[in-house]
Amino acid sequence: QFQVIGRRWIEKYFCLPCYYKIDGKPVVSIYDVRNFMAGFGGMENARKALDWLDEEVKKAGHPGVHVQMIKTDIPGIPYKDVMKGLGFDSWTHYQFRGITSGTGDYMELMPQVLEEWDYMREGVGKPFFPHVSIGWDNNPRYMTFRPDIMTGSTPETFEYALRKAKEYCDTYNETPLITINSWNE
């Protein structure tokens, strides 16, 4: 199935001039690395799949594929080992909630976010692209109350976070990539 998906990416998307690329390489983000590896029966086979994709992308005329890991907790495997083992080119986060204490006011949680960005930059020797969240409250998904809510999200707080992310990119990254998530959370 991965080969079917990979060929579709190459034929329908990577060829588009608007498809995001880093150093000419189409960017693919892996949201849940733990499930990605499980689907292939482990890290070794997952790496073979990514190597296959890279070769196919090169055959299509690109210099390869840029694969980005979205930080996921993987019990028993340090992030450096995952990054190296799967050959990821960069990484980011999915949501502020996963890198903060979870509950609180947007601006009160921002120092934790900025500290995490520095940790991630220094953590594995691969580019880290900052992520900016709009806020967080996933209670509509559940029948019972979930207390981890980010409050105080306003256009001004979101602007502050975006400016901090731009400052980070201007200081540390040659590629100005900032991910934004999530409009529906």
N, C-alpha and C positions, 0 to 999 in steps of 0.2 A: 504494500500500500504506500509505503514511503516513496518508492520509485515512481509510482503513479502521481503522487502529489508533487514530488520534485520536478518531474517532467512538465507538469502543468504550470508550476511556478516559472520555469524557464521559458516555456512557449508562450504563455499568456501574460506574464507580469514582468519578469526581469528584463524583457526586451523593451518595455515602455520607457520613453525618455523621462517620464515623471517618477519612475520607481526610484526610491531612495538608495543611493550607493555611497560607499566609503572607499576611496581610492579606486573607483571604478567597479568595485565589487558590490553586487546586490546584497542588501542587508536582510537577514532572517533572524528573528528573535524567537528563542525557545522559552515559552512561558513556564512550563512545569517540567524542569529537567528530570526530576525524580520519575515522573510518569513516562517521559521520553525514553529514559534508560530502561525502565521496566518493560516498555513495549518491544524493545529489542533484546530483552533477556540479559541486560547488563551493559556496563560501560564499554567494553570492548566492541560489541556488535553495534552499539550506538555510534561509536567513533567510526566504524567501517561505513555506516550509512552516511555520516557527514562527509567522509572522504569521497564516497561515491558521488554525492551531490556536488562537491567541489570540482571533481573531474568532469562531470556533465556540464556544469556551468562554464568551465574552461572550453569544452568542446563547442559550446554555443557562442564563443567569442569574447567572453568576459575574462578578467584576470583571476577569477575564482569567486567564492562566496564569502561574505563577512557574516559569521554566525555569532550572535549575541545571546548571552545567558541572562535571563531575568532571575535574580537571586531567589533561590528556593532552598529551604532547609532540607538537607539530605542526611539523615541520621548515619553517623559513623564515617562520613566522607568529608574531609575538609574542603572548603571552597577552592583552594589552590589545586588540589588533586582533581577536582571536577573540571576546572578550567583547563588544566593541562591535559587531562585524560581525554577530554572531548575536543580539544583543540579550539576552544572558543577564542574569538578575537577581541571581545569586549563584554561588558556587562552593565546592567542597570537594575532598577527596582520596578515593581509593579505598582506599589501604593505606599504612601507615607505610613499607613497603619501598621504595615509589617516591619517598620524600622523605628517606630516610636513606642512609647508605653501604651499607645492605642487610644486612650481616652483623654480628652482635654481640648482646650482651646487651640485653634490653629497656630497662633503666634507663640503660645506657651510651648508647643511641641516643636516649633522650628529649630531651636538650638539642638535638639536631638537629631533632626534631619541633617543639619549642617555638619555635625560631628560624624554622622554615619558616612556622609559623602567623603570626608577626609579619610576615614578608616578604609572605605572601599577603594579609594584612589591608591592608597599605600598597600593594600592587602594582597594583590596577586600579580602585580607587574603588567597588567593589561589595562587598556583604557576603561575608565568608568564614566558612563554618561549619566548626568544627574536626571532625576525624575521629579516632576512636580505634580502633586495631587490637588484636585479641586477641594476635596473634603472626604469624609467617610461616614457612612451610616448604611449598613446593609440590612437593617431590620426588615424592610419590605420582603426580603427573601424567606423570612422565618415566621413561625407561628408564635414563638416566645421572644421576649425582649433580649437583645444582645447589647451589653453595656459599652462595648468599645466603639465610641462615636467621637468623631472629630467635629467640634463645634466652632463657631466663629469664622467660618469661611465666607469671605466677602470679596468683592472685586479688588479691594485694596490689599487684603492679605494674599490673595492669589498673585497679584502683581508683584508684591514683595518677594514671594517665592520664585517667581519667574526671573526677577532681576538678580536674585542670588544665584540661580542656576546659570544665567548668562555670565555673571561674574566668574563663576567656577569654570565654565567652558573657556572664557577668554583667558583665564590664568593657566589652566592645565591641559586643555584639549586642543589639538590641531583641527579636529572635526567638530563643528558646532552643533552637536546633536543633543537635544533635550526632549525627553519623553514626557507626555502629559496623560494623566489618567485620574479619574475616570469620570466621564460626563454623567454616567448613570449611578454612581455610588456616592 
